[in-house]
Amino acid sequence: MTIEVTGSLVILALTTTMSVILATAGQDDKIRFWEAPSGVCSRILRYADSQVNCLEITPDKQYLAAGGNPHIRLFEINNASNQSILTLEGHTGNVTSLWF
């Protein structure tokens, strides 16, 4: 199986009740959720006005944080909405690392 992604790649594995999900992101301003066993892209989130430099999933697997330039955005993983629930501003450049 091959999962094709353009731009720089960040991958996080997330186990849900249904399957293992990969979250990827990069220079195309999109975050993609992949069904790991099948390679099917199951969801795409737009990260407006910046590439995505890093991703981090909360320990409870409920939220995904994405760092860009110069924002950090928080998304609910199991919410059908593709809008972030929180945007953190204040950095003056690229956010390249996140940690919960």
N, C-alpha and C positions, 0 to 999 in steps of 0.2 A: 504494500500500500504506500502511496506517495501523497503527501499533502503539500500542495504548491502554495507558497506565500511570497509576495513581492516585498522588497525593501528589507530593512533589518528585522530580525526575528527575535521575539521574546516568547518563551513557552512556559506555561505553568500547567501542571496536571491537577485536575479536580475530580474527585470521585463523587458522583451523585447516586441517588437511588436507582437511576436508570442505567448509567454507564460511566465510563471515564471520559471526561471532557478535557480538551486542550484549549487554552486561551492563548491566542497569538496576536501580535500587534507590530506595527512598524511605521515606516515612512509614508504609507498611504492614508494615514489619518483614520484608520479603522481598527477596531478590535473584533476578532472573530472567535467564535466558539465552535470547536470541531468535535464531532463524535469520533473518538479515537479508534474504535474497532472498525468503523466503516469508512472513515475519512471524509464524511459528509459535513459541510459547514452548516451548522444549525441556527446560527444567529450572528448578526453583524451590528456592532455599535459604532456610531460615528463619534470621533473625538475631534470636535470642531477646532479649527485654527491652529493645529499643531500636529507634528508627528508624535507617536507614542514611544517613549524611551524605556519605560519599565512598567511592569505589572506586578501586583501582589494580591493574593487572595487571603481574606481574613481566616484565622484558625477555624472558625465555625462554618466556613464555606458559604456564607451568606452575601458577602460583598467583595467586589473587585475594585481595587484602586489602580488608577493609571496615571503615570507621570509624563508630562510633556514639557512644552516650553511656553510660558513659565507656570503652568497650572498643574494641580493635582485634582482629578475628578474621581468620585466614588459612585459606583453603579451597584444596584441590587442584582444579584445573579439570577434569582428565580422570579424576577418581575418582568412581565412582558414589555414594559416600557423601555425604550431605548435611550431615554433621557437620564442624565446623571442626577443623583439625588443630592449631591453636594459638590461644590467647586471651591477649592482652596487656592487663594491667590496670595501673592506676596514675594514669591521668588523673582529674581531678576534675570534668570537664565534657565537653562535646561534642568529639569528634575531627572536625575539619572538613577536614583535608588529609592526604594520604599521598603518599609518594614512594619509589621504589626506585632 
